[in-house]
């Protein structure tokens, strides 16, 4: 079946996990990577992508016992020339790199 024939994927909810197991935020996305990119844009941004430091982002899909682990980084850059009026002149961009999946015993 071609991708265009597949039914629309539902957005899923992923809880951001801290090292002590707390889950202070939830990010939605059709894939774990999409949610991780949203989480990365909340990191403290550097002045450029090259200067950005990586931080570990751990996301657990709600109702599941596996945690998707990413390295994420954020930076500031100028908004595009064709930006909408409401968008600021400088925006935060983010990127992630998947490191693996961890399994936890309890939710």
C-alpha positions as CSV (number, residue, x, y, z in Angstrom):
1,X,0.0,0.0,0.0
2,X,1.4,3.4,-1.0
3,X,1.8,6.0,1.7
4,X,-0.8,8.2,0.0
5,X,-3.4,5.4,0.3
6,X,-2.8,4.9,4.1
7,X,-5.3,6.5,6.5
8,X,-4.2,9.7,8.2
9,X,-2.1,8.9,11.2
10,X,-3.4,10.2,14.5
11,X,-1.4,12.6,16.6
12,X,0.1,10.8,19.6
13,X,1.1,12.3,23.0
14,X,4.7,11.9,24.3
15,X,5.6,12.9,27.9
16,X,9.0,14.5,28.4
17,X,10.8,12.5,31.1
18,X,13.3,13.9,33.5
19,X,16.2,11.8,35.0
20,X,14.2,11.3,38.2
21,X,11.1,9.9,36.2
22,X,9.0,13.0,36.4
23,X,7.0,14.0,33.4
24,X,6.5,17.8,33.5
25,X,5.5,18.4,29.8
26,X,3.6,16.6,27.0
27,X,4.4,17.1,23.3
28,X,2.2,15.8,20.5
29,X,3.1,14.5,17.1
30,X,2.5,11.8,14.6
31,X,6.0,10.4,15.3
32,X,8.3,10.5,18.3
33,X,10.8,12.6,16.2
34,X,8.1,15.2,15.5
35,X,7.4,15.5,19.2
36,X,11.2,15.6,20.0
37,X,11.6,18.5,17.5
38,X,9.0,20.4,19.4
39,X,10.7,19.7,22.7
40,X,14.1,20.7,21.2
41,X,12.7,24.2,20.3
42,X,12.1,24.7,24.0
43,X,15.7,24.3,24.9
44,X,17.9,27.3,25.7
45,X,18.9,28.4,22.2
46,X,22.5,29.2,21.2
47,X,23.4,32.1,18.8
48,X,24.0,29.6,15.9
49,X,23.6,25.9,15.2
50,X,27.3,25.3,15.3
51,X,27.5,26.8,18.8
52,X,24.5,24.9,20.2
53,X,25.1,22.3,22.9
54,X,23.2,19.0,22.9
55,X,20.9,18.0,25.6
56,X,19.3,14.6,26.2
57,X,15.5,14.5,25.4
58,X,13.6,11.5,26.7
59,X,10.0,11.0,25.5
60,X,7.6,8.3,26.7
61,X,4.5,7.7,24.5
62,X,1.4,7.9,26.7
63,X,0.2,4.4,27.6
64,X,3.5,2.8,26.6
65,X,6.5,1.5,28.5
66,X,9.2,2.6,26.0
67,X,11.1,5.8,26.1
68,X,12.5,7.4,22.9
69,X,15.9,9.0,23.6
70,X,17.2,11.9,21.5
71,X,20.1,14.3,21.6
72,X,18.5,17.7,20.9
73,X,19.9,21.2,20.3
74,X,18.4,24.7,19.6
75,X,19.6,27.9,18.0
76,X,18.3,31.3,17.0
77,X,18.1,32.6,13.5
78,X,16.5,35.3,11.5
79,X,12.9,34.6,10.4
80,X,12.4,34.2,6.6
81,X,11.6,37.3,4.6
82,X,8.1,36.1,3.8
83,X,7.2,35.5,7.4
84,X,3.7,36.4,8.6
85,X,3.2,39.6,10.6
86,X,2.8,37.9,13.9
87,X,6.1,36.1,13.7
88,X,9.1,37.7,15.5
89,X,12.2,38.8,13.6
90,X,14.3,36.1,15.3
91,X,13.0,32.5,15.7
92,X,14.2,29.4,17.6
93,X,15.1,26.4,15.4
94,X,15.8,22.9,16.8
95,X,17.1,19.6,15.6
96,X,17.4,16.1,17.1
97,X,19.3,12.9,16.6
98,X,17.8,9.6,17.8
99,X,20.0,7.7,20.3
100,X,17.8,4.7,21.0
101,X,14.9,3.3,22.9
102,X,14.8,2.5,26.6
103,X,12.2,0.2,28.2
104,X,10.8,1.1,31.7
105,X,9.1,-1.2,34.2
106,X,6.2,1.0,35.1
107,X,4.3,3.9,33.7
